[in-house]
Structure formats: C-alpha cells, structure tokens
Amino acid sequence: MPKPSILLLLVASALPSLAQSPDEPSRRVSLIGSFPQSDLKDLTSGAGIGLSAGWTFWQMSPSCRLGAFLAYRTYATPSERVNLSDAGMDLFTTIQGGLYNRLAIGAERVDIPGFPATIKLVGEFGVGYRFKAPLGVEVYESHLAASRPSTTTLNVAVAWYF
C-alpha cells in the first residue's frame, strides 16, 4: 500500500485547478543550482545541479496559491554522488507585481555514500520573481529536519511557467 504522503500527492495532482485565472500558468519546470551548507558541504566537491517540477492545484485567492512539487538534486563527491529527491506541497503568496515568497514542506530522500539512505521532513523557504515572459528566478533555502549530516542547501532556480 502506498505511503500516506505519496497518496496525498497523487490525489492533489488529480484535482482540477480550482478558481484559477486563465492567464495564470499552473505548471512550472525549473533548472536548479544548489549550494550545500553545513556538513553536506564537507562531503561534496561543491555545487550541485537539479531539476524541479511543480503544479498549482488550488488558487486560494488572487495573491495566494497552493501546489505540489517534485525535485531532484545531485552533487559530486570524490568517489561517488550525493542525491537529494524531494516531494511536497508549496504555498506561493504574491508580495507585489511579479515578486512572491514560497513556503514548502515535504519529504526528502537523502542518499549519501557511507550513510544509510533516509527519508525525512524538509522545509523550503525563499523568494522569487516571475517576469512578464513565462520565465522567473527563485532563491530558496532547503532545511532537512534532524539530519546527520546536516543537509541544508541554498538553491537558485530558473523557472519556465506554462
């Protein structure tokens, strides 16, 4: 039987976009540059890259929407790779114009050589700007709850909205 979080994501993705304005894109794909912080920085050779996909399933108000996301980031180590995979829910609130903030909560699978693979709670906090074209940029921090080693990362994403 699927885990409750996976089941919640499947149900959320199947819901139609409620009260979404026709000019507001409901999907996004991002290319991520990820910079490890804390103990994770000591294990990797530097910055990592990744991909993210997200979709809005509930337009709560004209300035607030709820969605789901999937992300994958990878970092090179001297001998192998560190991989982080995320799935969760995010809340976007418009600050002014194209400027917005993003709060997200989800589950992250961490595969680090020499440590057992774990799945833990992750929180993401950041700001972004969506241009009039279907492009945007976002800067956010990702914090993994109770992790050894710490897997806090600073992420910069370029997003395409459709």
ChimeraX commands (.cxc) that place a marker at each C-alpha (Angstrom):
marker #1 position 0.00,0.00,0.00 radius 0.5
marker #1 position 1.38,3.48,-0.86 radius 0.5
marker #1 position 2.62,5.74,1.92 radius 0.5
marker #1 position 0.14,8.47,3.00 radius 0.5
marker #1 position 2.36,11.27,1.64 radius 0.5
marker #1 position 2.55,9.65,-1.80 radius 0.5
marker #1 position -1.19,9.10,-1.77 radius 0.5
marker #1 position -1.74,12.76,-0.84 radius 0.5
marker #1 position 0.44,13.87,-3.77 radius 0.5
marker #1 position -1.45,11.65,-6.20 radius 0.5
marker #1 position -4.82,12.98,-5.03 radius 0.5
marker #1 position -3.56,16.59,-5.16 radius 0.5
marker #1 position -2.24,16.21,-8.69 radius 0.5
marker #1 position -5.56,14.74,-9.85 radius 0.5
marker #1 position -7.60,17.68,-8.57 radius 0.5
marker #1 position -8.51,20.24,-11.20 radius 0.5
marker #1 position -7.22,23.77,-10.75 radius 0.5
marker #1 position -9.88,25.43,-8.63 radius 0.5
marker #1 position -10.75,29.05,-9.41 radius 0.5
marker #1 position -7.54,29.54,-11.33 radius 0.5
marker #1 position -7.45,32.52,-13.63 radius 0.5
marker #1 position -6.88,31.56,-17.29 radius 0.5
marker #1 position -3.85,33.87,-17.65 radius 0.5
marker #1 position -2.04,32.35,-14.65 radius 0.5
marker #1 position 0.08,29.31,-15.65 radius 0.5
marker #1 position -0.45,26.32,-13.39 radius 0.5
marker #1 position 2.77,24.39,-14.11 radius 0.5
marker #1 position 6.48,25.13,-13.84 radius 0.5
marker #1 position 9.76,23.40,-14.63 radius 0.5
marker #1 position 12.99,24.65,-13.06 radius 0.5
marker #1 position 16.70,24.16,-13.51 radius 0.5
marker #1 position 18.32,24.34,-10.06 radius 0.5
marker #1 position 21.82,25.34,-8.99 radius 0.5
marker #1 position 22.27,24.01,-5.46 radius 0.5
marker #1 position 24.95,25.01,-2.96 radius 0.5
marker #1 position 25.43,22.74,0.07 radius 0.5
marker #1 position 25.79,24.26,3.54 radius 0.5
marker #1 position 26.95,22.84,6.89 radius 0.5
marker #1 position 28.16,19.21,7.00 radius 0.5
marker #1 position 26.96,18.41,3.48 radius 0.5
marker #1 position 29.47,20.96,2.17 radius 0.5
marker #1 position 32.32,18.88,3.66 radius 0.5
marker #1 position 31.14,15.72,1.86 radius 0.5
marker #1 position 30.77,17.16,-1.65 radius 0.5
marker #1 position 33.14,18.80,-4.09 radius 0.5
marker #1 position 30.95,21.88,-4.49 radius 0.5
marker #1 position 27.73,22.99,-6.07 radius 0.5
marker #1 position 25.19,20.60,-7.50 radius 0.5
marker #1 position 22.57,20.74,-10.20 radius 0.5
marker #1 position 18.99,19.60,-10.32 radius 0.5
marker #1 position 15.55,19.73,-11.85 radius 0.5
marker #1 position 12.21,20.57,-10.33 radius 0.5
marker #1 position 8.61,20.35,-11.50 radius 0.5
marker #1 position 5.57,21.85,-9.83 radius 0.5
marker #1 position 1.92,22.50,-10.44 radius 0.5
marker #1 position -0.78,24.60,-8.82 radius 0.5
marker #1 position -3.94,22.79,-7.85 radius 0.5
marker #1 position -5.72,25.44,-5.75 radius 0.5
marker #1 position -5.89,29.19,-6.32 radius 0.5
marker #1 position -6.87,30.16,-2.76 radius 0.5
marker #1 position -7.10,33.90,-3.51 radius 0.5
marker #1 position -5.78,36.25,-6.21 radius 0.5
marker #1 position -2.47,36.51,-4.33 radius 0.5
marker #1 position -2.13,33.02,-2.82 radius 0.5
marker #1 position -1.95,29.58,-4.40 radius 0.5
marker #1 position -1.19,26.06,-3.21 radius 0.5
marker #1 position 0.63,23.48,-5.27 radius 0.5
marker #1 position 2.78,20.37,-5.28 radius 0.5
marker #1 position 6.38,19.86,-6.38 radius 0.5
marker #1 position 8.97,17.21,-7.18 radius 0.5
marker #1 position 12.71,17.97,-7.20 radius 0.5
marker #1 position 15.97,16.13,-7.70 radius 0.5
marker #1 position 19.48,17.46,-6.96 radius 0.5
marker #1 position 22.84,15.74,-7.28 radius 0.5
marker #1 position 26.34,16.59,-6.02 radius 0.5
marker #1 position 29.69,15.05,-6.91 radius 0.5
marker #1 position 31.87,13.64,-4.12 radius 0.5
marker #1 position 35.48,12.49,-4.53 radius 0.5
marker #1 position 34.29,8.88,-5.04 radius 0.5
marker #1 position 30.51,8.87,-5.68 radius 0.5
marker #1 position 27.45,11.14,-5.79 radius 0.5
marker #1 position 25.13,12.59,-3.16 radius 0.5
marker #1 position 21.50,12.62,-4.34 radius 0.5
marker #1 position 18.56,14.50,-2.81 radius 0.5
marker #1 position 15.00,13.81,-4.00 radius 0.5
marker #1 position 12.05,15.90,-2.76 radius 0.5
marker #1 position 8.26,15.72,-2.98 radius 0.5
marker #1 position 5.85,18.02,-1.20 radius 0.5
marker #1 position 3.41,20.91,-1.11 radius 0.5
marker #1 position 4.23,24.59,-1.58 radius 0.5
marker #1 position 2.43,27.84,-0.85 radius 0.5
marker #1 position 3.08,30.88,-3.06 radius 0.5
marker #1 position 1.98,34.35,-1.92 radius 0.5
marker #1 position 2.39,37.43,-4.09 radius 0.5
marker #1 position 4.27,40.28,-2.46 radius 0.5
marker #1 position 3.99,42.85,-5.23 radius 0.5
marker #1 position 3.93,42.57,-9.02 radius 0.5
marker #1 position 5.96,39.51,-10.01 radius 0.5
marker #1 position 7.68,39.23,-6.60 radius 0.5
marker #1 position 6.48,36.34,-4.44 radius 0.5
marker #1 position 7.53,34.24,-1.47 radius 0.5
marker #1 position 7.42,30.47,-1.31 radius 0.5
marker #1 position 6.99,28.19,1.69 radius 0.5
marker #1 position 7.13,24.43,1.19 radius 0.5
marker #1 position 7.01,21.29,3.26 radius 0.5
marker #1 position 7.61,17.78,2.09 radius 0.5
marker #1 position 9.68,14.63,2.27 radius 0.5
marker #1 position 13.28,14.37,1.11 radius 0.5
marker #1 position 15.21,11.20,0.36 radius 0.5
marker #1 position 18.92,11.60,1.05 radius 0.5
marker #1 position 21.45,9.19,-0.49 radius 0.5
marker #1 position 24.95,9.88,0.86 radius 0.5
marker #1 position 27.80,7.39,0.39 radius 0.5
marker #1 position 28.73,5.81,3.72 radius 0.5
marker #1 position 25.36,6.61,5.35 radius 0.5
marker #1 position 22.07,4.70,5.10 radius 0.5
marker #1 position 19.53,6.33,2.75 radius 0.5
marker #1 position 16.93,8.24,4.74 radius 0.5
marker #1 position 13.61,9.97,4.13 radius 0.5
marker #1 position 12.94,12.95,6.38 radius 0.5
marker #1 position 10.82,16.07,6.68 radius 0.5
marker #1 position 12.11,19.03,4.63 radius 0.5
marker #1 position 11.18,22.70,4.72 radius 0.5
marker #1 position 11.90,25.23,1.97 radius 0.5
marker #1 position 11.75,29.00,2.35 radius 0.5
marker #1 position 12.51,31.57,-0.33 radius 0.5
marker #1 position 11.59,34.40,-2.65 radius 0.5
marker #1 position 11.17,34.57,-6.39 radius 0.5
marker #1 position 10.35,36.88,-9.24 radius 0.5
marker #1 position 8.23,36.00,-12.27 radius 0.5
marker #1 position 8.83,38.15,-15.32 radius 0.5
marker #1 position 6.09,39.11,-17.79 radius 0.5
marker #1 position 7.53,36.43,-20.07 radius 0.5
marker #1 position 6.97,32.83,-18.90 radius 0.5
marker #1 position 10.33,32.88,-17.05 radius 0.5
marker #1 position 11.26,33.53,-13.45 radius 0.5
marker #1 position 14.02,33.18,-10.88 radius 0.5
marker #1 position 13.85,31.88,-7.34 radius 0.5
marker #1 position 16.26,31.77,-4.40 radius 0.5
marker #1 position 15.38,29.46,-1.52 radius 0.5
marker #1 position 16.90,27.50,1.32 radius 0.5
marker #1 position 16.11,23.86,1.96 radius 0.5
marker #1 position 16.38,22.51,5.54 radius 0.5
marker #1 position 16.19,18.82,6.37 radius 0.5
marker #1 position 14.82,18.03,9.84 radius 0.5
marker #1 position 17.06,16.17,12.31 radius 0.5
marker #1 position 19.66,15.04,9.81 radius 0.5
marker #1 position 23.15,13.68,10.35 radius 0.5
marker #1 position 25.00,15.03,8.42 radius 0.5
marker #1 position 23.12,18.30,8.00 radius 0.5
marker #1 position 21.70,18.74,4.50 radius 0.5
marker #1 position 20.87,22.43,4.43 radius 0.5
marker #1 position 21.24,23.81,0.91 radius 0.5
marker #1 position 20.93,27.20,-0.76 radius 0.5
marker #1 position 19.21,26.85,-4.14 radius 0.5
marker #1 position 18.91,29.18,-7.14 radius 0.5
marker #1 position 16.35,28.19,-9.76 radius 0.5
marker #1 position 15.44,29.45,-13.22 radius 0.5
marker #1 position 11.83,28.53,-13.89 radius 0.5
marker #1 position 9.70,28.23,-17.01 radius 0.5
marker #1 position 5.94,28.61,-16.43 radius 0.5
marker #1 position 3.33,27.06,-18.73 radius 0.5
marker link #1:1,2 radius 0.2
marker link #1:2,3 radius 0.2
marker link #1:3,4 radius 0.2
marker link #1:4,5 radius 0.2
marker link #1:5,6 radius 0.2
marker link #1:6,7 radius 0.2
marker link #1:7,8 radius 0.2
marker link #1:8,9 radius 0.2
marker link #1:9,10 radius 0.2
marker link #1:10,11 radius 0.2
marker link #1:11,12 radius 0.2
marker link #1:12,13 radius 0.2
marker link #1:13,14 radius 0.2
marker link #1:14,15 radius 0.2
marker link #1:15,16 radius 0.2
marker link #1:16,17 radius 0.2
marker link #1:17,18 radius 0.2
marker link #1:18,19 radius 0.2
marker link #1:19,20 radius 0.2
marker link #1:20,21 radius 0.2
marker link #1:21,22 radius 0.2
marker link #1:22,23 radius 0.2
marker link #1:23,24 radius 0.2
marker link #1:24,25 radius 0.2
marker link #1:25,26 radius 0.2
marker link #1:26,27 radius 0.2
marker link #1:27,28 radius 0.2
marker link #1:28,29 radius 0.2
marker link #1:29,30 radius 0.2
marker link #1:30,31 radius 0.2
marker link #1:31,32 radius 0.2
marker link #1:32,33 radius 0.2
marker link #1:33,34 radius 0.2
marker link #1:34,35 radius 0.2
marker link #1:35,36 radius 0.2
marker link #1:36,37 radius 0.2
marker link #1:37,38 radius 0.2
marker link #1:38,39 radius 0.2
marker link #1:39,40 radius 0.2
marker link #1:40,41 radius 0.2
marker link #1:41,42 radius 0.2
marker link #1:42,43 radius 0.2
marker link #1:43,44 radius 0.2
marker link #1:44,45 radius 0.2
marker link #1:45,46 radius 0.2
marker link #1:46,47 radius 0.2
marker link #1:47,48 radius 0.2
marker link #1:48,49 radius 0.2
marker link #1:49,50 radius 0.2
marker link #1:50,51 radius 0.2
marker link #1:51,52 radius 0.2
marker link #1:52,53 radius 0.2
marker link #1:53,54 radius 0.2
marker link #1:54,55 radius 0.2
marker link #1:55,56 radius 0.2
marker link #1:56,57 radius 0.2
marker link #1:57,58 radius 0.2
marker link #1:58,59 radius 0.2
marker link #1:59,60 radius 0.2
marker link #1:60,61 radius 0.2
marker link #1:61,62 radius 0.2
marker link #1:62,63 radius 0.2
marker link #1:63,64 radius 0.2
marker link #1:64,65 radius 0.2
marker link #1:65,66 radius 0.2
marker link #1:66,67 radius 0.2
marker link #1:67,68 radius 0.2
marker link #1:68,69 radius 0.2
marker link #1:69,70 radius 0.2
marker link #1:70,71 radius 0.2
marker link #1:71,72 radius 0.2
marker link #1:72,73 radius 0.2
marker link #1:73,74 radius 0.2
marker link #1:74,75 radius 0.2
marker link #1:75,76 radius 0.2
marker link #1:76,77 radius 0.2
marker link #1:77,78 radius 0.2
marker link #1:78,79 radius 0.2
marker link #1:79,80 radius 0.2
marker link #1:80,81 radius 0.2
marker link #1:81,82 radius 0.2
marker link #1:82,83 radius 0.2
marker link #1:83,84 radius 0.2
marker link #1:84,85 radius 0.2
marker link #1:85,86 radius 0.2
marker link #1:86,87 radius 0.2
marker link #1:87,88 radius 0.2
marker link #1:88,89 radius 0.2
marker link #1:89,90 radius 0.2
marker link #1:90,91 radius 0.2
marker link #1:91,92 radius 0.2
marker link #1:92,93 radius 0.2
marker link #1:93,94 radius 0.2
marker link #1:94,95 radius 0.2
marker link #1:95,96 radius 0.2
marker link #1:96,97 radius 0.2
marker link #1:97,98 radius 0.2
marker link #1:98,99 radius 0.2
marker link #1:99,100 radius 0.2
marker link #1:100,101 radius 0.2
marker link #1:101,102 radius 0.2
marker link #1:102,103 radius 0.2
marker link #1:103,104 radius 0.2
marker link #1:104,105 radius 0.2
marker link #1:105,106 radius 0.2
marker link #1:106,107 radius 0.2
marker link #1:107,108 radius 0.2
marker link #1:108,109 radius 0.2
marker link #1:109,110 radius 0.2
marker link #1:110,111 radius 0.2
marker link #1:111,112 radius 0.2
marker link #1:112,113 radius 0.2
marker link #1:113,114 radius 0.2
marker link #1:114,115 radius 0.2
marker link #1:115,116 radius 0.2
marker link #1:116,117 radius 0.2
marker link #1:117,118 radius 0.2
marker link #1:118,119 radius 0.2
marker link #1:119,120 radius 0.2
marker link #1:120,121 radius 0.2
marker link #1:121,122 radius 0.2
marker link #1:122,123 radius 0.2
marker link #1:123,124 radius 0.2
marker link #1:124,125 radius 0.2
marker link #1:125,126 radius 0.2
marker link #1:126,127 radius 0.2
marker link #1:127,128 radius 0.2
marker link #1:128,129 radius 0.2
marker link #1:129,130 radius 0.2
marker link #1:130,131 radius 0.2
marker link #1:131,132 radius 0.2
marker link #1:132,133 radius 0.2
marker link #1:133,134 radius 0.2
marker link #1:134,135 radius 0.2
marker link #1:135,136 radius 0.2
marker link #1:136,137 radius 0.2
marker link #1:137,138 radius 0.2
marker link #1:138,139 radius 0.2
marker link #1:139,140 radius 0.2
marker link #1:140,141 radius 0.2
marker link #1:141,142 radius 0.2
marker link #1:142,143 radius 0.2
marker link #1:143,144 radius 0.2
marker link #1:144,145 radius 0.2
marker link #1:145,146 radius 0.2
marker link #1:146,147 radius 0.2
marker link #1:147,148 radius 0.2
marker link #1:148,149 radius 0.2
marker link #1:149,150 radius 0.2
marker link #1:150,151 radius 0.2
marker link #1:151,152 radius 0.2
marker link #1:152,153 radius 0.2
marker link #1:153,154 radius 0.2
marker link #1:154,155 radius 0.2
marker link #1:155,156 radius 0.2
marker link #1:156,157 radius 0.2
marker link #1:157,158 radius 0.2
marker link #1:158,159 radius 0.2
marker link #1:159,160 radius 0.2
marker link #1:160,161 radius 0.2
marker link #1:161,162 radius 0.2
view
